[in-house]
């Protein structure tokens, strides 16, 4: 991935209902400013269209660091409340 790229991880239930043009429109509208909202909107659109109740989506937006010291490593932009990411001591 490069800076500015957006990556969507989603279940088949979401993708089968909200196909590529809808997904692209929503990701372009909400990402990179608010990737969590992009995931929420994707899930809501698919649910409204009759998707299954076990859909999932994770939207990752690669942002450019503000300083060279921050350029190494991956920084979480939005983490769903139910997701736990263990942190390592540097």
LINTAVEN-V387942 format. One record per run of one state. SS is the DSSP state (hx for helix, st for strand, lp for the rest). FROM is the first residue (numbers start at 1). LEN is the number of residues. If there is no record, write none. Layout:
[[SS,FROM,LEN] [SS,FROM,LEN]]
//
This chain:
[[lp,1,5] [st,6,5] [lp,11,1] [hx,12,6] [lp,18,2] [hx,20,11] [lp,31,4] [hx,35,14] [lp,49,8] [st,57,5] [lp,62,6] [hx,68,3] [lp,71,20]]
//
